[in-house]
Amino acid sequence: MPGIIAGKPRAEALELAREALVMVGMRQRMEHAVTTLSGGERQRAAIARAILLRPKALLADEPTGNLDERTGRMVGELLVSLNRDLGMTFVIVTHNIELAGVMGRRFELRSGVLYAQG
């Protein structure tokens, strides 16, 4: 949908979608309905949709909030690799200390004041 909404021809939008799904490790699940995907797979599909048009920056609010620890770690590693490989900036808001810890730069909001960490 993002490609079509952006005015891309259908074939190009589909190719962009395929490329994005491969990037997030969803090659084998491309033809499956969303309702058949696990929580982690749904989150990776959402990330693929968000990176499809290669924005310069992407905002993610609690990207691991509904995932178990193992799957959350995988999604965190995916975000770090996409940042490295695509040069895309991610602004991630999370309460997950482990996820925040793998990010290259970290800020913490305490009592309405923003503090740089590290």
ChimeraX attribute file (.defattr): number of C-alpha atoms within 10 A of each C-alpha:
attribute: neighborCount
match mode: 1-to-1
recipient: residues
	/A:1	13
	/A:2	15
	/A:3	19
	/A:4	13
	/A:5	9
	/A:6	10
	/A:7	11
	/A:8	14
	/A:9	11
	/A:10	12
	/A:11	11
	/A:12	13
	/A:13	20
	/A:14	16
	/A:15	13
	/A:16	21
	/A:17	22
	/A:18	16
	/A:19	16
	/A:20	23
	/A:21	23
	/A:22	15
	/A:23	19
	/A:24	21
	/A:25	15
	/A:26	18
	/A:27	13
	/A:28	9
	/A:29	15
	/A:30	14
	/A:31	8
	/A:32	9
	/A:33	8
	/A:34	13
	/A:35	8
	/A:36	10
	/A:37	13
	/A:38	11
	/A:39	17
	/A:40	18
	/A:41	18
	/A:42	15
	/A:43	20
	/A:44	23
	/A:45	22
	/A:46	15
	/A:47	22
	/A:48	23
	/A:49	18
	/A:50	16
	/A:51	24
	/A:52	22
	/A:53	15
	/A:54	15
	/A:55	13
	/A:56	11
	/A:57	13
	/A:58	16
	/A:59	12
	/A:60	15
	/A:61	12
	/A:62	14
	/A:63	21
	/A:64	22
	/A:65	12
	/A:66	12
	/A:67	17
	/A:68	11
	/A:69	14
	/A:70	10
	/A:71	16
	/A:72	21
	/A:73	16
	/A:74	16
	/A:75	22
	/A:76	20
	/A:77	15
	/A:78	17
	/A:79	24
	/A:80	18
	/A:81	15
	/A:82	18
	/A:83	17
	/A:84	12
	/A:85	10
	/A:86	12
	/A:87	13
	/A:88	18
	/A:89	16
	/A:90	17
	/A:91	14
	/A:92	17
	/A:93	15
	/A:94	16
	/A:95	13
	/A:96	14
	/A:97	8
	/A:98	13
	/A:99	23
	/A:100	17
	/A:101	13
	/A:102	14
	/A:103	16
	/A:104	10
	/A:105	11
	/A:106	14
	/A:107	12
	/A:108	15
	/A:109	9
	/A:110	8
	/A:111	6
	/A:112	7
	/A:113	7
	/A:114	10
	/A:115	11
	/A:116	9
	/A:117	9
	/A:118	8
